[in-house]
Amino acid sequence: MCNVAVIEFFIENVEIGEFEGKRILEVGSKYINGSVKRLIERFMKPKQCIGVNIESGRFVDMILPAEKLVEYFGRKVLTW
């Protein structure tokens, strides 16, 4: 679930260049009350943005439990 405080924090603290050309993995991406995934995709120019969640839904690209993230994406999740 995305609390409005998360969206406000994102808007107030994230710099556009932080995401440009990078591969982004959003864990817990299912749209419930909002999502930053669309903001990232539309305005931050990432190379790729994958939304992962434990169940299907809007903005979920892959269903995967959290304990399988390292197994699937590897230990260097932040740089894959």
mmCIF file of the N, C-alpha and C atoms, coordinates in Angstrom:
data_MODEL
# 
_entry.id   MODEL 
# 
loop_
_atom_site.group_PDB 
_atom_site.id 
_atom_site.type_symbol 
_atom_site.label_atom_id 
_atom_site.label_alt_id 
_atom_site.label_comp_id 
_atom_site.label_asym_id 
_atom_site.label_entity_id 
_atom_site.label_seq_id 
_atom_site.pdbx_PDB_ins_code 
_atom_site.Cartn_x 
_atom_site.Cartn_y 
_atom_site.Cartn_z 
_atom_site.occupancy 
_atom_site.B_iso_or_equiv 
_atom_site.pdbx_formal_charge 
_atom_site.auth_seq_id 
_atom_site.auth_comp_id 
_atom_site.auth_asym_id 
_atom_site.auth_atom_id 
_atom_site.pdbx_PDB_model_num 
ATOM 1   N N  . MET A 1 1  ? 0.842  -1.175  0.000   1.00 0.00 ? 1  MET A N  1 
ATOM 2   C CA . MET A 1 1  ? 0.000  0.000   0.000   1.00 0.00 ? 1  MET A CA 1 
ATOM 3   C C  . MET A 1 1  ? 0.889  1.241   0.000   1.00 0.00 ? 1  MET A C  1 
ATOM 4   N N  . CYS A 1 2  ? 0.497  2.232   -0.711  1.00 0.00 ? 2  CYS A N  1 
ATOM 5   C CA . CYS A 1 2  ? 1.261  3.470   -0.799  1.00 0.00 ? 2  CYS A CA 1 
ATOM 6   C C  . CYS A 1 2  ? 0.543  4.573   -0.029  1.00 0.00 ? 2  CYS A C  1 
ATOM 7   N N  . ASN A 1 3  ? 1.120  4.961   1.060   1.00 0.00 ? 3  ASN A N  1 
ATOM 8   C CA . ASN A 1 3  ? 0.581  6.049   1.865   1.00 0.00 ? 3  ASN A CA 1 
ATOM 9   C C  . ASN A 1 3  ? 0.909  7.372   1.179   1.00 0.00 ? 3  ASN A C  1 
ATOM 10  N N  . VAL A 1 4  ? 0.041  8.345   1.318   1.00 0.00 ? 4  VAL A N  1 
ATOM 11  C CA . VAL A 1 4  ? 0.273  9.654   0.700   1.00 0.00 ? 4  VAL A CA 1 
ATOM 12  C C  . VAL A 1 4  ? 1.594  10.259  1.181   1.00 0.00 ? 4  VAL A C  1 
ATOM 13  N N  . ALA A 1 5  ? 2.021  9.921   2.374   1.00 0.00 ? 5  ALA A N  1 
ATOM 14  C CA . ALA A 1 5  ? 3.295  10.425  2.893   1.00 0.00 ? 5  ALA A CA 1 
ATOM 15  C C  . ALA A 1 5  ? 4.473  9.928   2.051   1.00 0.00 ? 5  ALA A C  1 
ATOM 16  N N  . VAL A 1 6  ? 4.354  8.730   1.486   1.00 0.00 ? 6  VAL A N  1 
ATOM 17  C CA . VAL A 1 6  ? 5.414  8.192   0.631   1.00 0.00 ? 6  VAL A CA 1 
ATOM 18  C C  . VAL A 1 6  ? 5.532  9.036   -0.640  1.00 0.00 ? 6  VAL A C  1 
ATOM 19  N N  . ILE A 1 7  ? 4.404  9.348   -1.235  1.00 0.00 ? 7  ILE A N  1 
ATOM 20  C CA . ILE A 1 7  ? 4.410  10.174  -2.449  1.00 0.00 ? 7  ILE A CA 1 
ATOM 21  C C  . ILE A 1 7  ? 4.942  11.568  -2.146  1.00 0.00 ? 7  ILE A C  1 
ATOM 22  N N  . GLU A 1 8  ? 4.525  12.146  -1.032  1.00 0.00 ? 8  GLU A N  1 
ATOM 23  C CA . GLU A 1 8  ? 5.032  13.464  -0.638  1.00 0.00 ? 8  GLU A CA 1 
ATOM 24  C C  . GLU A 1 8  ? 6.535  13.430  -0.400  1.00 0.00 ? 8  GLU A C  1 
ATOM 25  N N  . PHE A 1 9  ? 7.025  12.398  0.282   1.00 0.00 ? 9  PHE A N  1 
ATOM 26  C CA . PHE A 1 9  ? 8.456  12.251  0.524   1.00 0.00 ? 9  PHE A CA 1 
ATOM 27  C C  . PHE A 1 9  ? 9.201  12.165  -0.802  1.00 0.00 ? 9  PHE A C  1 
ATOM 28  N N  . PHE A 1 10 ? 8.675  11.375  -1.719  1.00 0.00 ? 10 PHE A N  1 
ATOM 29  C CA . PHE A 1 10 ? 9.292  11.206  -3.038  1.00 0.00 ? 10 PHE A CA 1 
ATOM 30  C C  . PHE A 1 10 ? 9.392  12.545  -3.757  1.00 0.00 ? 10 PHE A C  1 
ATOM 31  N N  . ILE A 1 11 ? 8.310  13.276  -3.807  1.00 0.00 ? 11 ILE A N  1 
ATOM 32  C CA . ILE A 1 11 ? 8.276  14.561  -4.503  1.00 0.00 ? 11 ILE A CA 1 
ATOM 33  C C  . ILE A 1 11 ? 9.234  15.568  -3.877  1.00 0.00 ? 11 ILE A C  1 
ATOM 34  N N  . GLU A 1 12 ? 9.315  15.597  -2.565  1.00 0.00 ? 12 GLU A N  1 
ATOM 35  C CA . GLU A 1 12 ? 10.140 16.584  -1.859  1.00 0.00 ? 12 GLU A CA 1 
ATOM 36  C C  . GLU A 1 12 ? 11.621 16.240  -1.822  1.00 0.00 ? 12 GLU A C  1 
ATOM 37  N N  . ASN A 1 13 ? 11.974 14.959  -1.946  1.00 0.00 ? 13 ASN A N  1 
ATOM 38  C CA . ASN A 1 13 ? 13.360 14.559  -1.698  1.00 0.00 ? 13 ASN A CA 1 
ATOM 39  C C  . ASN A 1 13 ? 14.114 13.933  -2.860  1.00 0.00 ? 13 ASN A C  1 
ATOM 40  N N  . VAL A 1 14 ? 13.423 13.515  -3.889  1.00 0.00 ? 14 VAL A N  1 
ATOM 41  C CA . VAL A 1 14 ? 14.096 12.820  -4.986  1.00 0.00 ? 14 VAL A CA 1 
ATOM 42  C C  . VAL A 1 14 ? 14.506 13.807  -6.071  1.00 0.00 ? 14 VAL A C  1 
ATOM 43  N N  . GLU A 1 15 ? 15.722 13.643  -6.542  1.00 0.00 ? 15 GLU A N  1 
ATOM 44  C CA . GLU A 1 15 ? 16.239 14.456  -7.639  1.00 0.00 ? 15 GLU A CA 1 
ATOM 45  C C  . GLU A 1 15 ? 16.063 13.679  -8.943  1.00 0.00 ? 15 GLU A C  1 
ATOM 46  N N  . ILE A 1 16 ? 15.682 14.357  -9.992  1.00 0.00 ? 16 ILE A N  1 
ATOM 47  C CA . ILE A 1 16 ? 15.405 13.708  -11.273 1.00 0.00 ? 16 ILE A CA 1 
ATOM 48  C C  . ILE A 1 16 ? 16.579 12.858  -11.754 1.00 0.00 ? 16 ILE A C  1 
ATOM 49  N N  . GLY A 1 17 ? 17.770 13.359  -11.656 1.00 0.00 ? 17 GLY A N  1 
ATOM 50  C CA . GLY A 1 17 ? 18.947 12.645  -12.148 1.00 0.00 ? 17 GLY A CA 1 
ATOM 51  C C  . GLY A 1 17 ? 19.268 11.355  -11.428 1.00 0.00 ? 17 GLY A C  1 
ATOM 52  N N  . GLU A 1 18 ? 18.710 11.137  -10.253 1.00 0.00 ? 18 GLU A N  1 
ATOM 53  C CA . GLU A 1 18 ? 18.996 9.926   -9.487  1.00 0.00 ? 18 GLU A CA 1 
ATOM 54  C C  . GLU A 1 18 ? 18.555 8.652   -10.211 1.00 0.00 ? 18 GLU A C  1 
ATOM 55  N N  . PHE A 1 19 ? 17.560 8.737   -11.061 1.00 0.00 ? 19 PHE A N  1 
ATOM 56  C CA . PHE A 1 19 ? 16.991 7.571   -11.716 1.00 0.00 ? 19 PHE A CA 1 
ATOM 57  C C  . PHE A 1 19 ? 17.338 7.476   -13.203 1.00 0.00 ? 19 PHE A C  1 
ATOM 58  N N  . GLU A 1 20 ? 17.818 8.546   -13.770 1.00 0.00 ? 20 GLU A N  1 
ATOM 59  C CA . GLU A 1 20 ? 18.057 8.601   -15.209 1.00 0.00 ? 20 GLU A CA 1 
ATOM 60  C C  . GLU A 1 20 ? 19.046 7.538   -15.670 1.00 0.00 ? 20 GLU A C  1 
ATOM 61  N N  . GLY A 1 21 ? 18.605 6.718   -16.634 1.00 0.00 ? 21 GLY A N  1 
ATOM 62  C CA . GLY A 1 21 ? 19.449 5.684   -17.213 1.00 0.00 ? 21 GLY A CA 1 
ATOM 63  C C  . GLY A 1 21 ? 19.690 4.473   -16.330 1.00 0.00 ? 21 GLY A C  1 
ATOM 64  N N  . LYS A 1 22 ? 19.038 4.406   -15.182 1.00 0.00 ? 22 LYS A N  1 
ATOM 65  C CA . LYS A 1 22 ? 19.251 3.292   -14.252 1.00 0.00 ? 22 LYS A CA 1 
ATOM 66  C C  . LYS A 1 22 ? 18.117 2.283   -14.334 1.00 0.00 ? 22 LYS A C  1 
ATOM 67  N N  . ARG A 1 23 ? 18.402 1.081   -13.870 1.00 0.00 ? 23 ARG A N  1 
ATOM 68  C CA . ARG A 1 23 ? 17.394 0.037   -13.788 1.00 0.00 ? 23 ARG A CA 1 
ATOM 69  C C  . ARG A 1 23 ? 16.816 0.073   -12.377 1.00 0.00 ? 23 ARG A C  1 
ATOM 70  N N  . ILE A 1 24 ? 15.512 0.270   -12.271 1.00 0.00 ? 24 ILE A N  1 
ATOM 71  C CA . ILE A 1 24 ? 14.847 0.474   -10.997 1.00 0.00 ? 24 ILE A CA 1 
ATOM 72  C C  . ILE A 1 24 ? 13.979 -0.730  -10.664 1.00 0.00 ? 24 ILE A C  1 
ATOM 73  N N  . LEU A 1 25 ? 14.062 -1.186  -9.429  1.00 0.00 ? 25 LEU A N  1 
ATOM 74  C CA . LEU A 1 25 ? 13.244 -2.280  -8.922  1.00 0.00 ? 25 LEU A CA 1 
ATOM 75  C C  . LEU A 1 25 ? 12.392 -1.731  -7.791  1.00 0.00 ? 25 LEU A C  1 
ATOM 76  N N  . GLU A 1 26 ? 11.081 -1.673  -8.004  1.00 0.00 ? 26 GLU A N  1 
ATOM 77  C CA . GLU A 1 26 ? 10.182 -1.223  -6.942  1.00 0.00 ? 26 GLU A CA 1 
ATOM 78  C C  . GLU A 1 26 ? 9.529  -2.446  -6.315  1.00 0.00 ? 26 GLU A C  1 
ATOM 79  N N  . VAL A 1 27 ? 9.840  -2.680  -5.065  1.00 0.00 ? 27 VAL A N  1 
ATOM 80  C CA . VAL A 1 27 ? 9.276  -3.806  -4.322  1.00 0.00 ? 27 VAL A CA 1 
ATOM 81  C C  . VAL A 1 27 ? 8.023  -3.318  -3.614  1.00 0.00 ? 27 VAL A C  1 
ATOM 82  N N  . GLY A 1 28 ? 6.922  -4.045  -3.819  1.00 0.00 ? 28 GLY A N  1 
ATOM 83  C CA . GLY A 1 28 ? 5.637  -3.632  -3.264  1.00 0.00 ? 28 GLY A CA 1 
ATOM 84  C C  . GLY A 1 28 ? 4.961  -2.632  -4.181  1.00 0.00 ? 28 GLY A C  1 
ATOM 85  N N  . SER A 1 29 ? 4.960  -2.927  -5.470  1.00 0.00 ? 29 SER A N  1 
ATOM 86  C CA . SER A 1 29 ? 4.515  -1.947  -6.464  1.00 0.00 ? 29 SER A CA 1 
ATOM 87  C C  . SER A 1 29 ? 3.010  -1.941  -6.734  1.00 0.00 ? 29 SER A C  1 
ATOM 88  N N  . LYS A 1 30 ? 2.267  -2.876  -6.164  1.00 0.00 ? 30 LYS A N  1 
ATOM 89  C CA . LYS A 1 30 ? 0.826  -2.942  -6.435  1.00 0.00 ? 30 LYS A CA 1 
ATOM 90  C C  . LYS A 1 30 ? 0.149  -1.624  -6.069  1.00 0.00 ? 30 LYS A C  1 
ATOM 91  N N  . TYR A 1 31 ? -0.656 -1.121  -6.982  1.00 0.00 ? 31 TYR A N  1 
ATOM 92  C CA . TYR A 1 31 ? -1.323 0.167   -6.793  1.00 0.00 ? 31 TYR A CA 1 
ATOM 93  C C  . TYR A 1 31 ? -2.461 0.038   -5.786  1.00 0.00 ? 31 TYR A C  1 
ATOM 94  N N  . ILE A 1 32 ? -2.245 0.618   -4.638  1.00 0.00 ? 32 ILE A N  1 
ATOM 95  C CA . ILE A 1 32 ? -3.289 0.765   -3.615  1.00 0.00 ? 32 ILE A CA 1 
ATOM 96  C C  . ILE A 1 32 ? -3.082 2.156   -3.035  1.00 0.00 ? 32 ILE A C  1 
ATOM 97  N N  . ASN A 1 33 ? -3.957 3.068   -3.327  1.00 0.00 ? 33 ASN A N  1 
ATOM 98  C CA . ASN A 1 33 ? -3.850 4.455   -2.854  1.00 0.00 ? 33 ASN A CA 1 
ATOM 99  C C  . ASN A 1 33 ? -2.699 5.232   -3.475  1.00 0.00 ? 33 ASN A C  1 
ATOM 100 N N  . GLY A 1 34 ? -2.193 4.805   -4.600  1.00 0.00 ? 34 GLY A N  1 
ATOM 101 C CA . GLY A 1 34 ? -1.125 5.540   -5.266  1.00 0.00 ? 34 GLY A CA 1 
ATOM 102 C C  . GLY A 1 34 ? 0.126  4.708   -5.468  1.00 0.00 ? 34 GLY A C  1 
ATOM 103 N N  . SER A 1 35 ? 1.064  5.250   -6.227  1.00 0.00 ? 35 SER A N  1 
ATOM 104 C CA . SER A 1 35 ? 2.314  4.563   -6.514  1.00 0.00 ? 35 SER A CA 1 
ATOM 105 C C  . SER A 1 35 ? 3.330  5.569   -7.046  1.00 0.00 ? 35 SER A C  1 
ATOM 106 N N  . VAL A 1 36 ? 4.590  5.351   -6.732  1.00 0.00 ? 36 VAL A N  1 
ATOM 107 C CA . VAL A 1 36 ? 5.645  6.207   -7.293  1.00 0.00 ? 36 VAL A CA 1 
ATOM 108 C C  . VAL A 1 36 ? 6.164  5.636   -8.611  1.00 0.00 ? 36 VAL A C  1 
ATOM 109 N N  . LYS A 1 37 ? 5.769  4.416   -8.955  1.00 0.00 ? 37 LYS A N  1 
ATOM 110 C CA . LYS A 1 37 ? 6.264  3.778   -10.180 1.00 0.00 ? 37 LYS A CA 1 
ATOM 111 C C  . LYS A 1 37 ? 5.962  4.625   -11.413 1.00 0.00 ? 37 LYS A C  1 
ATOM 112 N N  . ARG A 1 38 ? 4.767  5.130   -11.544 1.00 0.00 ? 38 ARG A N  1 
ATOM 113 C CA . ARG A 1 38 ? 4.415  5.942   -12.703 1.00 0.00 ? 38 ARG A CA 1 
ATOM 114 C C  . ARG A 1 38 ? 5.185  7.262   -12.725 1.00 0.00 ? 38 ARG A C  1 
ATOM 115 N N  . LEU A 1 39 ? 5.442  7.842   -11.569 1.00 0.00 ? 39 LEU A N  1 
ATOM 116 C CA . LEU A 1 39 ? 6.247  9.064   -11.506 1.00 0.00 ? 39 LEU A CA 1 
ATOM 117 C C  . LEU A 1 39 ? 7.663  8.793   -12.010 1.00 0.00 ? 39 LEU A C  1 
ATOM 118 N N  . ILE A 1 40 ? 8.225  7.680   -11.566 1.00 0.00 ? 40 ILE A N  1 
ATOM 119 C CA . ILE A 1 40 ? 9.574  7.308   -11.987 1.00 0.00 ? 40 ILE A CA 1 
ATOM 120 C C  . ILE A 1 40 ? 9.612  7.084   -13.493 1.00 0.00 ? 40 ILE A C  1 
ATOM 121 N N  . GLU A 1 41 ? 8.675  6.285   -14.004 1.00 0.00 ? 41 GLU A N  1 
ATOM 122 C CA . GLU A 1 41 ? 8.658  5.964   -15.431 1.00 0.00 ? 41 GLU A CA 1 
ATOM 123 C C  . GLU A 1 41 ? 8.446  7.202   -16.303 1.00 0.00 ? 41 GLU A C  1 
ATOM 124 N N  . ARG A 1 42 ? 7.569  8.069   -15.878 1.00 0.00 ? 42 ARG A N  1 
ATOM 125 C CA . ARG A 1 42 ? 7.198  9.210   -16.715 1.00 0.00 ? 42 ARG A CA 1 
ATOM 126 C C  . ARG A 1 42 ? 8.186  10.376  -16.662 1.00 0.00 ? 42 ARG A C  1 
ATOM 127 N N  . PHE A 1 43 ? 8.734  10.651  -15.480 1.00 0.00 ? 43 PHE A N  1 
ATOM 128 C CA . PHE A 1 43 ? 9.535  11.861  -15.311 1.00 0.00 ? 43 PHE A CA 1 
ATOM 129 C C  . PHE A 1 43 ? 11.019 11.640  -15.028 1.00 0.00 ? 43 PHE A C  1 
ATOM 130 N N  . MET A 1 44 ? 11.418 10.441  -14.632 1.00 0.00 ? 44 MET A N  1 
ATOM 131 C CA . MET A 1 44 ? 12.795 10.226  -14.194 1.00 0.00 ? 44 MET A CA 1 
ATOM 132 C C  . MET A 1 44 ? 13.690 9.557   -15.240 1.00 0.00 ? 44 MET A C  1 
ATOM 133 N N  . LYS A 1 45 ? 13.145 9.164   -16.367 1.00 0.00 ? 45 LYS A N  1 
ATOM 134 C CA . LYS A 1 45 ? 13.879 8.578   -17.485 1.00 0.00 ? 45 LYS A CA 1 
ATOM 135 C C  . LYS A 1 45 ? 14.769 7.389   -17.093 1.00 0.00 ? 45 LYS A C  1 
ATOM 136 N N  . PRO A 1 46 ? 14.196 6.398   -16.411 1.00 0.00 ? 46 PRO A N  1 
ATOM 137 C CA . PRO A 1 46 ? 15.021 5.227   -16.075 1.00 0.00 ? 46 PRO A CA 1 
ATOM 138 C C  . PRO A 1 46 ? 15.250 4.361   -17.309 1.00 0.00 ? 46 PRO A C  1 
ATOM 139 N N  . LYS A 1 47 ? 16.284 3.567   -17.260 1.00 0.00 ? 47 LYS A N  1 
ATOM 140 C CA . LYS A 1 47 ? 16.540 2.600   -18.330 1.00 0.00 ? 47 LYS A CA 1 
ATOM 141 C C  . LYS A 1 47 ? 15.425 1.547   -18.300 1.00 0.00 ? 47 LYS A C  1 
ATOM 142 N N  . GLN A 1 48 ? 15.033 1.147   -17.087 1.00 0.00 ? 48 GLN A N  1 
ATOM 143 C CA . GLN A 1 48 ? 14.003 0.142   -16.906 1.00 0.00 ? 48 GLN A CA 1 
ATOM 144 C C  . GLN A 1 48 ? 13.426 0.291   -15.506 1.00 0.00 ? 48 GLN A C  1 
ATOM 145 N N  . CYS A 1 49 ? 12.147 0.013   -15.351 1.00 0.00 ? 49 CYS A N  1 
ATOM 146 C CA . CYS A 1 49 ? 11.505 0.069   -14.034 1.00 0.00 ? 49 CYS A CA 1 
ATOM 147 C C  . CYS A 1 49 ? 10.597 -1.147  -13.903 1.00 0.00 ? 49 CYS A C  1 
ATOM 148 N N  . ILE A 1 50 ? 10.956 -2.033  -12.983 1.00 0.00 ? 50 ILE A N  1 
ATOM 149 C CA . ILE A 1 50 ? 10.185 -3.255  -12.780 1.00 0.00 ? 50 ILE A CA 1 
ATOM 150 C C  . ILE A 1 50 ? 9.491  -3.182  -11.425 1.00 0.00 ? 50 ILE A C  1 
ATOM 151 N N  . GLY A 1 51 ? 8.183  -3.421  -11.438 1.00 0.00 ? 51 GLY A N  1 
ATOM 152 C CA . GLY A 1 51 ? 7.402  -3.461  -10.210 1.00 0.00 ? 51 GLY A CA 1 
ATOM 153 C C  . GLY A 1 51 ? 7.196  -4.895  -9.766  1.00 0.00 ? 51 GLY A C  1 
ATOM 154 N N  . VAL A 1 52 ? 7.571  -5.196  -8.533  1.00 0.00 ? 52 VAL A N  1 
ATOM 155 C CA . VAL A 1 52 ? 7.453  -6.543  -7.980  1.00 0.00 ? 52 VAL A CA 1 
ATOM 156 C C  . VAL A 1 52 ? 6.498  -6.512  -6.800  1.00 0.00 ? 52 VAL A C  1 
ATOM 157 N N  . ASN A 1 53 ? 5.661  -7.537  -6.714  1.00 0.00 ? 53 ASN A N  1 
ATOM 158 C CA . ASN A 1 53 ? 4.721  -7.641  -5.600  1.00 0.00 ? 53 ASN A CA 1 
ATOM 159 C C  . ASN A 1 53 ? 4.411  -9.118  -5.356  1.00 0.00 ? 53 ASN A C  1 
ATOM 160 N N  . ILE A 1 54 ? 3.792  -9.428  -4.236  1.00 0.00 ? 54 ILE A N  1 
ATOM 161 C CA . ILE A 1 54 ? 3.455  -10.820 -3.930  1.00 0.00 ? 54 ILE A CA 1 
ATOM 162 C C  . ILE A 1 54 ? 2.154  -11.266 -4.584  1.00 0.00 ? 54 ILE A C  1 
ATOM 163 N N  . GLU A 1 55 ? 1.418  -10.330 -5.167  1.00 0.00 ? 55 GLU A N  1 
ATOM 164 C CA . GLU A 1 55 ? 0.194  -10.667 -5.890  1.00 0.00 ? 55 GLU A CA 1 
ATOM 165 C C  . GLU A 1 55 ? 0.031  -9.726  -7.074  1.00 0.00 ? 55 GLU A C  1 
ATOM 166 N N  . SER A 1 56 ? -0.759 -10.149 -8.039  1.00 0.00 ? 56 SER A N  1 
ATOM 167 C CA . SER A 1 56 ? -0.934 -9.341  -9.240  1.00 0.00 ? 56 SER A CA 1 
ATOM 168 C C  . SER A 1 56 ? -1.766 -8.100  -8.958  1.00 0.00 ? 56 SER A C  1 
ATOM 169 N N  . GLY A 1 57 ? -1.627 -7.132  -9.821  1.00 0.00 ? 57 GLY A N  1 
ATOM 170 C CA . GLY A 1 57 ? -2.377 -5.895  -9.698  1.00 0.00 ? 57 GLY A CA 1 
ATOM 171 C C  . GLY A 1 57 ? -1.787 -4.834  -10.601 1.00 0.00 ? 57 GLY A C  1 
ATOM 172 N N  . ARG A 1 58 ? -2.373 -3.680  -10.544 1.00 0.00 ? 58 ARG A N  1 
ATOM 173 C CA . ARG A 1 58 ? -1.922 -2.539  -11.338 1.00 0.00 ? 58 ARG A CA 1 
ATOM 174 C C  . ARG A 1 58 ? -0.491 -2.167  -10.956 1.00 0.00 ? 58 ARG A C  1 
ATOM 175 N N  . PHE A 1 59 ? 0.358  -1.959  -11.923 1.00 0.00 ? 59 PHE A N  1 
ATOM 176 C CA . PHE A 1 59 ? 1.778  -1.604  -11.795 1.00 0.00 ? 59 PHE A CA 1 
ATOM 177 C C  . PHE A 1 59 ? 2.661  -2.757  -11.325 1.00 0.00 ? 59 PHE A C  1 
ATOM 178 N N  . VAL A 1 60 ? 2.123  -3.982  -11.293 1.00 0.00 ? 60 VAL A N  1 
ATOM 179 C CA . VAL A 1 60 ? 2.919  -5.161  -10.935 1.00 0.00 ? 60 VAL A CA 1 
ATOM 180 C C  . VAL A 1 60 ? 3.377  -5.826  -12.225 1.00 0.00 ? 60 VAL A C  1 
ATOM 181 N N  . ASP A 1 61 ? 4.676  -5.867  -12.426 1.00 0.00 ? 61 ASP A N  1 
ATOM 182 C CA . ASP A 1 61 ? 5.244  -6.505  -13.612 1.00 0.00 ? 61 ASP A CA 1 
ATOM 183 C C  . ASP A 1 61 ? 5.640  -7.949  -13.342 1.00 0.00 ? 61 ASP A C  1 
ATOM 184 N N  . MET A 1 62 ? 5.919  -8.243  -12.070 1.00 0.00 ? 62 MET A N  1 
ATOM 185 C CA . MET A 1 62 ? 6.395  -9.571  -11.705 1.00 0.00 ? 62 MET A CA 1 
ATOM 186 C C  . MET A 1 62 ? 5.869  -9.938  -10.319 1.00 0.00 ? 62 MET A C  1 
ATOM 187 N N  . ILE A 1 63 ? 5.343  -11.154 -10.201 1.00 0.00 ? 63 ILE A N  1 
ATOM 188 C CA . ILE A 1 63 ? 4.907  -11.651 -8.896  1.00 0.00 ? 63 ILE A CA 1 
ATOM 189 C C  . ILE A 1 63 ? 6.057  -12.462 -8.320  1.00 0.00 ? 63 ILE A C  1 
ATOM 190 N N  . LEU A 1 64 ? 6.536  -12.018 -7.161  1.00 0.00 ? 64 LEU A N  1 
ATOM 191 C CA . LEU A 1 64 ? 7.700  -12.644 -6.550  1.00 0.00 ? 64 LEU A CA 1 
ATOM 192 C C  . LEU A 1 64 ? 7.711  -12.322 -5.059  1.00 0.00 ? 64 LEU A C  1 
ATOM 193 N N  . PRO A 1 65 ? 7.795  -13.340 -4.188  1.00 0.00 ? 65 PRO A N  1 
ATOM 194 C CA . PRO A 1 65 ? 7.881  -13.052 -2.756  1.00 0.00 ? 65 PRO A CA 1 
ATOM 195 C C  . PRO A 1 65 ? 9.227  -12.412 -2.416  1.00 0.00 ? 65 PRO A C  1 
ATOM 196 N N  . ALA A 1 66 ? 9.228  -11.588 -1.394  1.00 0.00 ? 66 ALA A N  1 
ATOM 197 C CA . ALA A 1 66 ? 10.431 -10.837 -1.009  1.00 0.00 ? 66 ALA A CA 1 
ATOM 198 C C  . ALA A 1 66 ? 11.633 -11.745 -0.757  1.00 0.00 ? 66 ALA A C  1 
ATOM 199 N N  . GLU A 1 67 ? 11.394 -12.916 -0.173  1.00 0.00 ? 67 GLU A N  1 
ATOM 200 C CA . GLU A 1 67 ? 12.513 -13.809 0.133   1.00 0.00 ? 67 GLU A CA 1 
ATOM 201 C C  . GLU A 1 67 ? 13.164 -14.383 -1.132  1.00 0.00 ? 67 GLU A C  1 
ATOM 202 N N  . LYS A 1 68 ? 12.563 -14.200 -2.287  1.00 0.00 ? 68 LYS A N  1 
ATOM 203 C CA . LYS A 1 68 ? 13.127 -14.692 -3.546  1.00 0.00 ? 68 LYS A CA 1 
ATOM 204 C C  . LYS A 1 68 ? 13.828 -13.593 -4.348  1.00 0.00 ? 68 LYS A C  1 
ATOM 205 N N  . LEU A 1 69 ? 13.813 -12.349 -3.870  1.00 0.00 ? 69 LEU A N  1 
ATOM 206 C CA . LEU A 1 69 ? 14.411 -11.240 -4.614  1.00 0.00 ? 69 LEU A CA 1 
ATOM 207 C C  . LEU A 1 69 ? 15.891 -11.453 -4.901  1.00 0.00 ? 69 LEU A C  1 
ATOM 208 N N  . VAL A 1 70 ? 16.652 -11.821 -3.889  1.00 0.00 ? 70 VAL A N  1 
ATOM 209 C CA . VAL A 1 70 ? 18.096 -12.013 -4.070  1.00 0.00 ? 70 VAL A CA 1 
ATOM 210 C C  . VAL A 1 70 ? 18.353 -13.196 -4.986  1.00 0.00 ? 70 VAL A C  1 
ATOM 211 N N  . GLU A 1 71 ? 17.571 -14.262 -4.812  1.00 0.00 ? 71 GLU A N  1 
ATOM 212 C CA . GLU A 1 71 ? 17.732 -15.446 -5.665  1.00 0.00 ? 71 GLU A CA 1 
ATOM 213 C C  . GLU A 1 71 ? 17.474 -15.084 -7.132  1.00 0.00 ? 71 GLU A C  1 
ATOM 214 N N  . TYR A 1 72 ? 16.456 -14.283 -7.405  1.00 0.00 ? 72 TYR A N  1 
ATOM 215 C CA . TYR A 1 72 ? 16.095 -13.944 -8.774  1.00 0.00 ? 72 TYR A CA 1 
ATOM 216 C C  . TYR A 1 72 ? 16.995 -12.858 -9.371  1.00 0.00 ? 72 TYR A C  1 
ATOM 217 N N  . PHE A 1 73 ? 17.234 -11.791 -8.617  1.00 0.00 ? 73 PHE A N  1 
ATOM 218 C CA . PHE A 1 73 ? 17.984 -10.651 -9.151  1.00 0.00 ? 73 PHE A CA 1 
ATOM 219 C C  . PHE A 1 73 ? 19.462 -10.668 -8.791  1.00 0.00 ? 73 PHE A C  1 
ATOM 220 N N  . GLY A 1 74 ? 19.864 -11.509 -7.864  1.00 0.00 ? 74 GLY A N  1 
ATOM 221 C CA . GLY A 1 74 ? 21.255 -11.578 -7.452  1.00 0.00 ? 74 GLY A CA 1 
ATOM 222 C C  . GLY A 1 74 ? 21.527 -10.692 -6.245  1.00 0.00 ? 74 GLY A C  1 
ATOM 223 N N  . ARG A 1 75 ? 22.705 -10.804 -5.698  1.00 0.00 ? 75 ARG A N  1 
ATOM 224 C CA . ARG A 1 75 ? 23.069 -10.053 -4.484  1.00 0.00 ? 75 ARG A CA 1 
ATOM 225 C C  . ARG A 1 75 ? 23.216 -8.555  -4.742  1.00 0.00 ? 75 ARG A C  1 
ATOM 226 N N  . LYS A 1 76 ? 23.548 -8.177  -5.938  1.00 0.00 ? 76 LYS A N  1 
ATOM 227 C CA . LYS A 1 76 ? 23.737 -6.758  -6.251  1.00 0.00 ? 76 LYS A CA 1 
ATOM 228 C C  . LYS A 1 76 ? 22.460 -6.212  -6.865  1.00 0.00 ? 76 LYS A C  1 
ATOM 229 N N  . VAL A 1 77 ? 21.343 -6.354  -6.156  1.00 0.00 ? 77 VAL A N  1 
ATOM 230 C CA . VAL A 1 77 ? 20.038 -5.912  -6.656  1.00 0.00 ? 77 VAL A CA 1 
ATOM 231 C C  . VAL A 1 77 ? 20.088 -4.460  -7.070  1.00 0.00 ? 77 VAL A C  1 
ATOM 232 N N  . LEU A 1 78 ? 20.796 -3.631  -6.340  1.00 0.00 ? 78 LEU A N  1 
ATOM 233 C CA . LEU A 1 78 ? 20.804 -2.202  -6.644  1.00 0.00 ? 78 LEU A CA 1 
ATOM 234 C C  . LEU A 1 78 ? 21.558 -1.873  -7.939  1.00 0.00 ? 78 LEU A C  1 
ATOM 235 N N  . THR A 1 79 ? 22.358 -2.798  -8.426  1.00 0.00 ? 79 THR A N  1 
ATOM 236 C CA . THR A 1 79 ? 23.126 -2.501  -9.629  1.00 0.00 ? 79 THR A CA 1 
ATOM 237 C C  . THR A 1 79 ? 22.827 -3.450  -10.788 1.00 0.00 ? 79 THR A C  1 
ATOM 238 N N  . TRP A 1 80 ? 21.820 -4.247  -10.675 1.00 0.00 ? 80 TRP A N  1 
ATOM 239 C CA . TRP A 1 80 ? 21.536 -5.195  -11.757 1.00 0.00 ? 80 TRP A CA 1 
ATOM 240 C C  . TRP A 1 80 ? 21.112 -4.402  -12.935 1.00 0.00 ? 80 TRP A C  1 
# 
